Amino acid sequence: MDNIDDTLTKIGLGKFNLIILLILGNQYGISYMQILIYILLGPNLRCLWKISDFELIAITTGSFAGLMIGSLVFGTLSDYYGRKTSLMLSDVVFIYSTIMSVMSPTTY
């Protein structure tokens, strides 16, 4: 009798697994890029946009608070409605909030 690792190695990855891997890999990549932007570009943006330290901290804190709340909400939704529905809905909310953020005339 084989253990789980041997069985999964024999089965291999299918088309579905590769698609999910690409989608979730993009999601993680976007999150990590967002963190890097805050860390590396934050001080430069403060000078370029002439915003206060409080505004810079508020932008970063708001983003991480959104990630935390979104993880809790969409994690719970995925328990009830499934991962596919939750992932699609979270993508729509993310795209909408990003567009609204880009179109915002002020940091508030």
Sequence and secondary structure as in RCSB ss.txt:
>XXXX:A:sequence
MDNIDDTLTKIGLGKFNLIILLILGNQYGISYMQILIYILLGPNLRCLWKISDFELIAITTGSFAGLMIGSLVFG
TLSDYYGRKTSLMLSDVVFIYSTIMSVMSPTTY
>XXXX:A:secstr
   HHHHHHHH   HHHHHHHHHHHHHHHHHHHHHHHHHHHHHHHHHHHT  HHHHHHHHHHHHHHHHHHHHHHH
HHHHHH HHHHHHHHHHHHHHHHHHHHH SS  
